[in-house]
Amino acid sequence: MAQIKIMSRYMKPFPKAPIPGTESIQPIQSYRQLVAEGRRQQHCVLSYHTRIMSGNYAVYRMLEPERATIGSYGCYILDQVKLHRNRTPSAETRELIRQWLMKEA
């Protein structure tokens, strides 16, 4: 019974992301998507699961100009942007993220 309870915790959809996505910036909306993002990007984004479920954190995948993972606290606090294996994004990627946040703020 305890194992079923634990598993059901991971099957629940994530709270709605505070910033709407775009064609190239998409909110991660489930545990399965979070696992896939961590595997694809080879970083520890899965460790943010509890924060996401509490509604205090949101994760997005960015598809272009670079494949990146974005983490934010609410609408206004960008926590991190990481590329594959936690590499640093380009100035172009950071600027597009800044524009996205400014548009939605």
C-alpha positions as CSV (number, residue, x, y, z in Angstrom):
1,M,0.0,0.0,0.0
2,A,2.8,2.4,0.9
3,Q,4.5,1.8,-2.5
4,I,1.2,2.6,-4.3
5,K,1.0,5.9,-2.3
6,I,4.6,6.8,-3.3
7,M,4.0,6.0,-6.9
8,S,0.8,8.0,-7.1
9,R,2.7,11.0,-5.9
10,Y,4.8,10.9,-9.0
11,M,1.8,10.4,-11.3
12,K,0.1,13.7,-10.4
13,P,0.3,16.5,-12.9
14,F,2.5,19.4,-11.9
15,P,0.9,22.7,-10.8
16,K,0.3,25.1,-13.7
17,A,3.5,26.9,-14.7
18,P,3.3,30.6,-13.8
19,I,4.7,31.8,-17.1
20,P,3.0,30.6,-20.3
21,G,5.2,28.7,-22.7
22,T,5.9,29.5,-26.3
23,E,6.8,27.4,-29.4
24,S,10.4,27.2,-28.2
25,I,10.0,27.5,-24.4
26,Q,7.7,24.8,-23.0
27,P,6.7,24.1,-19.4
28,I,7.6,20.7,-18.0
29,Q,4.2,19.5,-16.9
30,S,4.7,16.0,-15.4
31,Y,7.2,13.8,-13.5
32,R,7.7,11.8,-16.7
33,Q,8.7,14.9,-18.6
34,L,11.0,16.0,-15.8
35,V,12.8,12.6,-15.9
36,A,13.1,12.8,-19.7
37,E,14.5,16.4,-19.4
38,G,17.1,15.3,-16.9
39,R,18.1,12.3,-19.0
40,R,18.2,14.3,-22.2
41,Q,20.2,17.2,-20.7
42,Q,22.3,14.9,-18.3
43,H,21.8,17.1,-15.2
44,C,20.0,17.0,-11.9
45,V,16.7,18.7,-12.8
46,L,14.8,15.8,-11.3
47,S,15.9,16.9,-7.8
48,Y,13.5,19.9,-8.1
49,H,10.5,17.6,-8.1
50,T,9.4,18.5,-4.6
51,R,9.7,22.2,-5.2
52,I,7.7,21.9,-8.4
53,M,4.9,20.0,-6.7
54,S,4.7,22.6,-3.9
55,G,4.0,25.2,-6.6
56,N,7.1,27.2,-5.6
57,Y,9.2,26.3,-8.7
58,A,8.7,25.7,-12.4
59,V,10.9,24.1,-15.0
60,Y,10.8,24.8,-18.8
61,R,12.6,23.2,-21.7
62,M,14.0,25.6,-24.3
63,L,14.3,24.2,-27.8
64,E,16.1,27.0,-29.7
65,P,18.4,28.7,-30.3
66,E,20.0,26.2,-27.9
67,R,18.5,23.2,-26.1
68,A,18.3,24.4,-22.5
69,T,16.5,23.8,-19.2
70,I,15.1,26.9,-17.4
71,G,14.2,27.0,-13.7
72,S,12.3,29.8,-12.1
73,Y,10.6,30.8,-8.8
74,G,7.3,32.2,-9.9
75,C,7.1,34.8,-12.7
76,Y,9.9,37.1,-11.7
77,I,12.8,35.2,-10.3
78,L,14.9,33.3,-12.9
79,D,16.9,30.7,-10.9
80,Q,19.0,29.0,-13.6
81,V,19.5,28.2,-17.2
82,K,21.5,25.2,-18.1
83,L,22.5,23.5,-21.3
84,H,23.5,19.8,-21.7
85,R,25.7,18.7,-18.7
86,N,25.1,22.1,-17.0
87,R,27.0,24.1,-19.6
88,T,26.4,27.8,-19.7
89,P,24.1,29.2,-22.3
90,S,25.1,31.7,-25.0
91,A,24.3,35.4,-24.7
92,E,21.7,35.0,-27.5
93,T,19.9,32.3,-25.4
94,R,20.0,34.4,-22.3
95,E,18.6,37.4,-24.1
96,L,15.7,35.5,-25.6
97,I,14.8,34.2,-22.1
98,R,15.0,37.8,-20.8
99,Q,12.7,39.0,-23.5
100,W,10.2,36.1,-22.8
101,L,10.2,37.0,-19.1
102,M,9.7,40.7,-19.8
103,K,6.9,40.0,-22.2
104,E,5.1,37.8,-19.6
105,A,5.8,39.9,-16.5
